[in-house]
Amino acid sequence: MNRVLRLSLPWLTLIVIGVCAYALRYGLVESPDVAHLCENGRSFTCDMRHATVMGFVLAPLRLSASYSYQMGIYGWVALLAAVLALFWKKPATAWFSAATGMVAVVLYCFAPGALALLVGCLRLVRLQSSGSTPFDHHRTGTGQIQSQP
């Protein structure tokens, strides 16, 4: 049971983070009731909504003189986490890349979030499989050639 829990816990927490990000997006950012409340006054909810919105409209990435890509802090954090997951082969960095990618995808930073989510999930699966490849189950492990299949 310990191995099953150890392997499934990162995936279950990713689901929880995705649900929380969706609740933040649809319950706070896109909610007409919260928008109406923030038009009439200030509260902690309005400050939290404003901080969340500023996170995905912060800084443009200038790719050329005529084209720039708007990418907020969620996208930058997701890209940084993806680079860390690629170079530092630990399950925690793979999970962090997938988690930040999930938040970035849900909160409007689609391209960097999708990349970080993909890199994190693939790295996590690879690290959880103990480095074995899909073809390892066909090998006998002794290095001997069998006369009969």
N, C-alpha and C positions, 0 to 999 in steps of 0.2 A: 504494500500500500504506500510505503514511503516513496518508492520510485515513481509510482503513478502520480502522486501528489506533487512531487518535485518537477515532473515533466509537464503537468497540466496547469500548475499555478501561474506561470507567466502568461499563458494564453487566457486564463480566466480573468486575470487582472487587466489584460488588454481589452477584453470585452467590457469590463467595468469602466475603464477609462473612456472607451468609445461611447458608452451610455451617458456618462457624465458630460462629455463634450457635446453630445447631441442635446442634452438637457440645458446646457449653457447656451447653445446656439438658439434653440427653438423656444426655450423658456425665458431667456433674458434678452438676447440680441434682437430676435425677430418678433417678439411678442408685442402686439399692438397695445395691450394694457400697460406694459412697462414703458413703452414709448410715450403713451399719453401721460403717465405718471411723471415721466422725466420732463415733459413740456411744461408742467405746472409747478414743479418744485424740485428740490434736491433731496436726495436720500442716499443711503448706503447702496441701495440697489442701482440707482442711477450712476453713482461713481463706479461701481463694479461693471456696469454695462459699458460705460465710456472707456474704461481701461481695457475691456475685452475688445471693443471695436478698434481702439488705437493700436492694438497688437497686430491686427491684420492689414492696416493701412499705413504703416510707418515709413518705410524707406523704399524708394525705387531703385532697381538695379539697372544701371545704364549699360546696355549691350553695344550700342553704337550711337552715332550722333543723332540718328533719327528714330531709334527704337529703345524703349526702356520697359522693363517688366516690373510691375508693382508687387513687391514681396514684403510682407510684414515680418515681425519678429518671430512668429510661429514658424515661418518658412526657413528663416536663418538658423533657428535652433534645430529644426529637423535636419537641415543639411549638415550642420556641425555634428549632430548625433550619428548621421549616416556615415560620415567620414571616420568618426571614432569607431564605429562598429566594424568598418572595413579593415582598419589597421590594428585595432586592439581586440583580439579574438577572445572576448569574455561574454558569457551569457547576459550579464547585467548591461553591457553596452549595446548588445543586440536588442534586448528588451526595451532599453531607453530609446533607441532609434525607432523601433516600431511604435512605441507609445507617443513620442513626439510627432511622428508621421501621422498617426491616427488623429491627434488633436489638430495638426495643421490642415489635414484634408477636410475635416469637419468645419474648421474655422476659416475657410476660403483661401487657403494657400495650397492649391491643388497640386501643382507640379512638384515642388520640393517635398510636400507631404507624402505624395504617392511614392516618390523615389525613396524617401526615408522609411516608409512603411514596408516597401518591398525589400529593401536591403536588410532591415531589421528582422523581418519574418524569415527571409531565406537564411540569414546568418544564425538565427535562433534555432531553426530546424537543423541546420548543419551541426551546430554545437551540441544540440541535444541528441543527435544520432551518434555521438562519440567519434565523429570523423569517418565513419564508415560510408562507403559509396553504395549506390544501388546495385552494383554488380558483385559486391562482396558475398552475398548469400549464395552465389553460384560456385564459389570457390570452396575447395575442401579444407584449405588452411594448412596443409602439410607440404604443399609444393610438389606432390607426387602426381604423376599422370595415371589416371585410372584406365584399365583395359576395357571395362564395361561401364556404360553410362548409368 
